[in-house]
Amino acid sequence: MKTHFLLAIGFLLLYSAGASAHHSHASLDPNNVQQQTGVVTKYSWRMPHVFIKLDGPNAQGEVVEWTIELLHPAGMAALGWDENSLKPGERIIWEGKMDVDPNRYYSGLVWAEKADGTRLDNSRSNTGQPTLVAPSADFTGMWVRDQRVGFTYYPLDDWPYTALAQKKVDAFSETQNPQFNCEDPGPPKSTQLPYPILISRPDSNSVVLDYDMRDQQRVLHMDRDIVTGPPSKIGQSKAWMEGDELVVETSNFVADVWGSYTGVDSSDQKHLIERFSLIEDGNTLRIQMTLTDPMFLTRPVEIDYFMRKIHTRELFPGSCSLEAARLFIEAGYQ
């Protein structure tokens, strides 16, 4: 594997390139990029995606309602957008990939231009010098999925599924994604989403994982005699050090849609072992996971996962809109 150096491009490239959507954008035609015009009727700055509604002409000149889907709020903020970038009543020109169905008025966005000439980009090349990201010596800091992770949006073909799991995998549909009901899965799926995780150590007995744009907090208890609480999607985690590795054992789960991986549910029998280690001078976090769940897996599976360190910032709130979350259904994803 190529070595990742201390100089990291950081937050901007994270969102403009590697951490876009939590679905596949299967309905957008990359060979059909058009410019359209319209008047903004709604601009929603909510999770899981920012979106714009407009009234504008179709190819026949009829006024129809267009929908434009963007990244999540943190991703758009990294590109210079905010919750006041657009207002109802503003007329814009925009460029984006069109839906494969010419009768569905949905698009992505490359850029939008307001009547006063203000240009809002949905992508931006990194032309400046990369900035230093301070390495971590104790796992603390903000981390995001590393580009070396061979992530696929669809269920993995080589996992040892039980008959029940295989039936669900064979019937996989993006409409089953719990995030489209504003529900966030627990680990290990929660770790593998493309949103940053902030790790802190508020005291000697705990390591805390806070999830960007999700109302989740996971506490790793260094006190292994802690009293067991009620079961949850997050489960209960006990942690200890083995040399330089932070070892975490998590159980006490509830059944969780896509709790193991995309399209792979988990049960209350799920058991997770994670080994956290710092590599590449403290700029990369490696998490080696062993996942056991006899209801959905015939044997344990191993997940080797990497996260790179980025500049620490305030977390974005996890306010989710069902309207925005289900936008992909309106867009016709299959």
N, C-alpha and C positions, 0 to 999 in steps of 0.2 A: 504494500500500500504506500502511496505517496505520503511523505511527511507533511504535516500541517504545521506551519511556522507560527511564531508569536504574532506576526503581523496578520491581522484578520480583517477582512473587508467589513464584516459587522452587519449592523442592522439593515442597511439599505438593500444589500444584495439578498439578504435573507428573504425579504418580502417581495422584491421585484422578480426573483427567479425561482427560489426553491420552496416557498411555503405558501402556495396559492390556496387551492380549494381543498375541501374534504369530499369532493366527488369528482367524477372524471371529465366533466365538460364534454361528454360524448356527443351532444347535439350541436355543437358549434362547428362550422365548416372552416377549416384553416385556409382554404383556397377561395373563400368568398368574404373578402374584407371590403366593407362599403362605408361611405359617409352618409349620414342621415341628419335630419334636423327635427327639432321638436321643442315643445314647451313643457318644462318640468311641472309635474303635478304632485310628485312626492319624492323626497330624498330621505332614505332611512339609514341612519348611522347606528346599526344594531348588529349583534351577532346572530348567526354565524357569518353573514355577508352583508356588506353595504350594497344597496341597490337604488336605482333611479327609475321612476315611472314618468313617462312623457306622452303627450299627445302630439302626433306627427303623421305625415303622409306616408302611405305605403306606395308600392310601385304603380298602382293605379290612380294615385292622387287622392285616395280616400283617407280621412283622418282616423287613425287607429291608436290604440294604446300600446306603446312600446315599453319593454322592460329591459333594463341594462343591469347586469350583475357585475360587481366588483369584488375585490378582496375583502377580508375581514377588517374591522376598524383599525387595528394596530398596523396591518399592512398598508392601508391607505394613508395613515398618519405618517409612516416612514417615507411616503412619496409626496408629502406636503399637503395632503387633504385634511380637512377637519369636519366637524358636524355642521359647520356653517358655509361649506364650500359652494353649495347650491341651495337655492330657495325656490319654492313653488312660484310659478309665473315667469321664471327666467327662460329665455329662449337660448338653446345651445345647438351647436353643430358637433356631432361626434363621429368617431371612426371606430369600427369594431368588427369582429368576426360575426357573421350572421348565422342564424339557425339553419340547419340543413333543410328544414321544412319552410318553404317560402311563405306559407300562410301563418306561420307562427312569428310574431313580432317580438323577437327576443334577440339580444346580442351581448357579446362581451364588449370591452372597451380598451382602445389603445390610447385615445386622448379625447378630451371634450373642450370646446372653446365657447366662451360666453360672448354675449353681444358686445361687451366692452373690449374684447380682444384677449381677455385672460385665458391662458391655456392651462388646463389641468391634465397632467399626464398620468397614465396608469403603468408606466414603465419609465425607467431612467437609467442611463448607463453611468457607471462609476468612473468619473474622469479625474477625481481628486486623489490625493495620496491616502492609502489605508491608514487607519489610526490604531494605536496600540490598545490591546485588550489585556488588562492585568490578569496574569495566570492565577489559578486557585491552588492553594496548598491544603485545603480542608473540605473540598467539595462545594463550598459556598460559591454563590454567584448565579448569573443567569445563563441558561444553557438552551440550545435548540438543536433539532435533528441535524446531524452531519450529512453532507452530500454523499459520503461514501456508503451510506445505508442503502442497500438495494431494495427500496420500498416499492411495493406494488399496491394499487388501490384495491385489487380484487383478492378473494381468498386464495391462500397458497395451495398449490397443487400437491406438494410433497408432505403435508402434515398427515399424521396417522389418525384420521377421523374415525369415530364410531359411526354406526349406521345412522344414528339420530343426527349427528353433525353432518355427515355426508348428504343426507336428505336436505338439510338447510342450506348447505353450500351449493348443491345442485340447483336450488331454487333462488340463488342469490339475486337480489335486486337492490339498487341504490335507494329505493323507497323505504327499505328496512332500517336505514341509518338512524340510530337513536337521536343523533344531534338534530335531525329534522323535526323532532318533537321537543327540542330544547332540553334533551337529556344527555348527560355526559357519562361515558363508560368509565369504569375503574381500571386499575392496572391489570395486565400490562398494556392494554390498548391506550390508556390515558397517557402513558409515557411516549407512545409512538406517534401521537398526533403532531402536526407540524408547528404547533404553538410553543413558545418558550416556557420553561419551568424555572422558577426562582428557588434556589436552595439556600436555606439559612440555618444557623445553629444558635437558637436563642438561649440555650443553656447546655450544661454538660450532659443532660439526660435525654436530649431530643435533637433530631434533625428534621426540619420542616420543608416540605415541598409545596409551593404555591403555584397554581397553574394559571398562566396568562389567559384572559378572556373566558375563564371558567370559574364557577363558584365552587371550587374544590380546594381543599387543603388536606395534605397527607402528612401525618406525623409518624416518624420513625422513632420508636421508643428504645433508647439505649438501656433502660431499666427492663430487663427481661422478665422480671417478676410482676409486671404491671397487670392489674386486674382486667380480665376480658370484658369488653363492652358489647353493645348490641351489634349484630352483623350489619354490614353495609356494602355498597359497591367498592368503596375504598379498602375495606377489610381492616384488619389490625396488624400492624407491622412491628416486629421486634428486631432490633439491630445490634450489631456488635462489631468490633474491629478484629480482623485477623491480619496481622502485619499492617501493610498499607491499604488493605482492602476493607471497605465497609460492606458487611454482609447483612442482608435484610431478609427475614422470613415473614411472609404475610399469609394469613388465613382469615377465617371468620367473615367470609364473603356472603353476599346474597346473589341470586341468579341475576345475570347482567347481559343484556343484548349487546353483542359485539364486544363483550368484556375481555376477550382474548386477542382478537385481531379483526380486521375488516371482514364482515360476514361470518365470523365465528363467535358464537355465544359462549358464555361460561355459566357454571352452576355454583351452588353453594358449597360444592366439594372442591372448588378451585384452591390450589396451593401454589405459592410463588416464592422462589428463592432468587434473590438478586445479589450480584457481587459488583459493587461500584469500585472503580479504580481510576486514578488520574494518570494519563499518559501524555506524551508530547509536551513536556515541560508545564503541565498543569493547564493546558489550553483545550484538552479533549477529555471528555468523561466517557469511559467505557462501562457499559452495564451488561453483564452476562446474566441472562435470565434462564431459569429452569421452570417451566410451566407444567403443572400436573392438573388434570381435570378428568377423572374417569368417565364422566357422563358424555364428554365430547371428544376425548382423546384416548386412544388405546394404549398409549405410553407417553411419558414426559417428552416435551419438545424443548430444544435449546434455541434461544434468541440472542444473538450477539449484536449489541446496539451501541451506537456512538452518538455523542452530542458534543457540539463545539461551543466554546464560551463566547458570549457576546457582551456588549456593554450593559451593565445593570441599569434598569430604568424602572419607573413605576409600572405596576401591572395595570392592564386595562380591565375594567369591570366586565363581568360575565353576563351582562344584560342581554338576553336573547329574545328575538321576536319570532313568533311562529310564522308570521307572514314572510319574513325574510328567510327563515329556515326552510320553508317549503317552496321557495322560489323555483328550485330545480324541477319540481313536479310540473309547475306551470310552464317551465321551459321545455318540458318534454323529454327529460333524460330517461334513457332506457337501461 
